[in-house]
Amino acid sequence: MNVSRTFILIAFVAGALAGGAADALACSVPVFRFALNYWPGDPYQLRSQDARLSDDLHINLEQKPATSQTARLSLGDREIWSGELTPATLADLVDSPARRELRARILRGESIVWLLVESGDADKDAAAEAALTKRLKYLESIAVVPEMQPNDPANRLGPGPTLTVRYSILRLSRKDPKEQLTLAMLDRDGTDKTTPIAYPVFGRCRVLIALPQEKLTQDNIDEVCQYLTAACSCEVKDRRIGWDLLVQCDWDQELAKVEQRRRLGQDETGTAAATQPTGGSATAAPATKPVSQADLVPEVVVLQARPLPAAAVSAPASPSSWISPLVAVVGGIVILAGVAGLFAMRKRS
């Protein structure tokens, strides 16, 4: 055998193995589900002179001492609220009816909840909801969950609801006194309050972007849905586009409960769920009927008496961190085998 042809063959085999390994190890978990399982919430900061409050919260909240009687809640450099910190104010800070509904829908398995903030103009609000509803129903009808690669550790699907693609709309009034802090968390860029604005919410109540009515086009709706339902690339994992709402929830604990109920064939209430057809690719469920703020039943906020764990759930190791060593080992074995074969052929000749 010609020596040059031998090494060309070795290089070809090693390259084919490397390419196959890279393809097989590509992450295929959808962005919305990867975020739900592995992205911790953004840390809000509460500056207050009352240090006792930190032991009463189970939430992604970092408490720092304040230099004045005025308490302040901020996300990064952006101040969300300031004033006197009372038990009632604290309850409104960490939760609200709309945020509870967002949390409940996501834990039920909805991929994206479109939070539609009303302008107060009935015609504008109705038009925005109609356009969004029509497009989301179409996108649900053609949605396909990315094919999972079961042999890739980076594709581990964490605990939670059944993986499917579902969208819904939740309307939010600017006049609702219980949601003023939610609105402050949403309004990151000083958006126009005279037009309805749609906020796609996913993962652990993370907001991707603000889309005012003039930007609520089919193309933009499609782009948001395609981005969040596509396979989660390493670039997406690193960037973590968007910002989080402050939500009173132990996500890891709640996802574990959902997983347990799902394995037992129960719905989110713990009762036996209806039998679903099996086989074939995942299909989208009908769009959830939009719920107005008036339809939400007021609830009492219960603050769990233990702090948020310092260590968040770690994501699976990025494939790029161990693909290269694996490929190097495989390539080395192939090359050594080729060299050994070459020497054996020379010895026989």
N, C-alpha and C positions, 0 to 999 in steps of 0.2 A: 504493500500500500504506500502511496506517495505521502511523505511527511506533511507537506502543506495541506493536502486534502484531509489528513487525519485531524489536524488542529482546526481546520475549517468546520469539520463535522462536530468536534468537541464544542467549539464556540456556538454552533447552531443549537446543539442540544441544551447547553447551559442557558442560552438566551431564551429558548422556548420554555424551559422550566421556570426561569425567573419571571417571564411574562405571565405564565399561567399562575404562578404564586401570587403575583401582584393583582391579577384579575380576581382570583379567588378570595383575596384578603380585603377587597374594597368594601367599605362600610355601606350597608344597605338599610340601616335603621332610619326611618323618616325623621326629618328635623324636629317636627312637633313632639314625637315620642322620645327622641334622644334628650330633648330639652326637659321633658317631664320627668324623666328618670335621673338625669345626671347634671342638670344645670342648677346650682344653688341660686337663691334669690339675691338681688342686689342689696347690699347692706344700707338700710336707712339709719340715720343718726338722730338720736333724741338727746338734746342737751337740757338737763333739768337739775335742780338742786335737790330733788327728792330721789335719793339713790335706792330707796326701798322698792321702787317700781320694777327694777330689773329682774327681781326674783319672781315676779308674778306673770311674766310674759313668756309665751312659747311662740316666738316670732323672730324673723330675721331683723332684729333691731339692736343696734349698738348704743348703749347709753353712755353719755359723757357729762361731766360736771358743767354746770352753767355758772357764769359770773354775775348773773342778775336773776331776779325773780321770774322773768319771762322765759318760758320754755320754748324750745325751737326744734322742729322736725325738718331734717334736710336729707336730700339724696345727692351725694357728691357735693358740688358747690351750689346746688339749687335749693333754696328754702321753700319748703312745702307749707309750713304753718308755723305760727308763733302765737303765744298767749299763755293764759293760766292753765296749768295742767291739773284738771280735776278728774275724778273717776269717769264721769260722763264723757269728757273730752277725750280721755285715753281710749275709751271704748270706740268712739268715732274714728280715732286715729288708726287703730289697728284693724278695723273691720267695718263693714257696712252691708246692707241688704244686697246691693249689686255685686260686691266682691264675694259674698258668700255664694251667690248664684253662679258667678263665673267659676268659682272653685268646684261647686257641685257638678256643673256640666262637664268640666274637664275630667273630673274623677269618674263620670259616667261614660267617658270615652269619646267625647267630642274633640275633634282635631283642632278646630279654630272656632272661637266664639267672637263674633263681630260685635263689639260694643258700639252702638250707634248713639252718639250724644246729640240730643235734639237741639234745634236752633230756637224753637218756640214758634216758628212759622209752620202751621199745620200742613200747608201744601208742600213746602220744601222737604219737611220731614217725611211725609208720605211718599214723595217721589224718590227720595234717597233710599228708603226702605224697600220700595217696590223694585228699584233697579238692582239693589244688592240681593234681594231674595231671588229674583229671576235668574241672575247669573250663578248664584251659589247652587241652586237646584240643578242647573245644567252641569256645573263642574262636579257635583256629587255623582251625577248619572254616568260620568265617564271616568271617574277616579279609579286608580289602580294602586294598591299598596305595593311599594318596591319589593321585589323578590328577595327574601332573606337568604343569607349564606350561613347555614347552620354550623359549618366547620370553622368559621372565623370567630375567634374570641372577641374581636372588636364589634361583632354584631349581636352581642348579648342583649336581649330584650329584657329590660328590668321589669319588676312587678307592676301590675296595673290592669286597666281594662283591656278587653279584646282589641287588638290592633285593627282598626278600620278607619275610613275617612268619612267624617261627618262635620257639617257646619251648622251654625245657628246664629241668630241675631238677638241681641239684648238691647232694648232701648233704655236710655238714661236721660232724665229731665234735668236741665240746668237749674231748675227751681227747687229741686228736692233738697231740703235742709240736711238730710242724712247722708247726702252724697257730695257735699261741698269739698271734702278732703279727697275723695276719689277723683273729682274733677281737677283738683289742684295737682294731683299726681299725674294725671293724663296730660295736662296742658304744659308740656315741656318747652314749647317754642312760642308761646304767646299766640296761639291760633285764633282765627277770626271766630267770634262767638255768635255771629249773625247767620251762620251757615251750619247745617248738620255735618258732623265729622264722624267717620268710622275708624275704629281702632281694632285691628285684628289681635286677639289675645290668645296665647297658646302656652304650652309648658306649665310652669308654676306661676300662672297669671303674669306672663311676660307680654308686654306690648311691643309689636314689631315696628309700627309706623302709624302716623296720623294721616288720614286721607279725607280732606274736606270734600264737599259735594262736587266741586269742579274737577277734582282728581279721582273721583269714584267712578272711573271708567271701566269698561270690560277688560281692557288690557291690563290695568293696574290690579284689578281684582284677580285676574288670571295669574299675574306675576306673583302676587302674595301667596295664593293657594299652591301654585307650583313650587315655589321656594320652600314652603313649610312642609309639603308632603313629599318632596324629593328626598333621595338618600342623603344622609348627613355626611358631607365631606370634611376632611381635616380642616379646611379653611373656614367652614361654617362653625366648627367646634371652637376654633380659636377666636373668632370675631365676636360671637354672641351678640348679634345685632339687636337693638331695642333696649327697653328698660322695664323693670319690674314694678308691679303694684304691691303695696304693703298688705299682706293677707295673713290673717290669723289661722295658721294651719301647720301641722306637723306632716309635711308631704310624705316623708318616708313611711311614717306609721300609717297614714291613710291609704297610700298605694299598696302597702302590704295587706291591709284589710280588704281592699278591692280585689287583689289577686286571690286571696283566700276564698272570698265569695264566688269569684269567677270559677275557680277550680271545683267548688262545691255545686256549681250550677245555680247560683242564686243571683238575684239582681242587687242593686245598691241598697235596698232596704233589708236584705238578709232573707227574703222569701224566695221560694223556688221560681226560677225564671222559665219563661216559655221556651220550648225546644226550638232551636234554630236549625235550618237545613245545613248539612255539611257537604264538603267537597267543592272543588272549583276554586277560583280566585276570590279574594275578598271583594264584596260589593258594598256600595254605599247605602246607608239607610236613608229614608226620607228626611228632608230638612226639618229641623225642629221648628215648631211654630214660634214666631217672635213673641217675647214676653215683655209687656210694658212694665215700667217701674211700679205702677199702681197695683199690678198683679202680685207683686212680691209680698209675702207674709212677713211682717216684722218679727225678728227673733232677738233673743237676749244673747249678748256676746259673753261667752264664758272664757275667761283667761286661765289657761292651764298653769298649775303651780309648779312649773319647772322650766328652766331656761333652755333656749335652743342649743342643741349640741354644737360645740365649736367646730368639729370636723364634719364637713359636708360629705355626702356620698361621692366617692371618686368615680369618674368615668372609666370605661375600659381603656386600656393602653392604646394609644393611636397606632395604627398599623405601621406607620412610617418608622416607629421606634424599634421595630423588630423584624420588618421585612428584609432590610438590608443584610443583617447578620444571617438570616435564614438562607437568603439567596446566595450569600458568600459561601456558606457551608455546602449547599447543594452543588454550586459551581465547582468548589474545590474537590468534592468527591468525584464529580464527572471528569475533571481534568486529570486527577490522579489515576482514575481507571483507564483513561485514554493513554496516558504516558506508559502505564504498566503494560497495556496491550501492545503499544508500539515497540517496547523493548522485547516483549515476548516474540513478536513477529520478526524482529531483527535477529534474535538468537536462533530461531528456527531456520532463517535464511543463511 
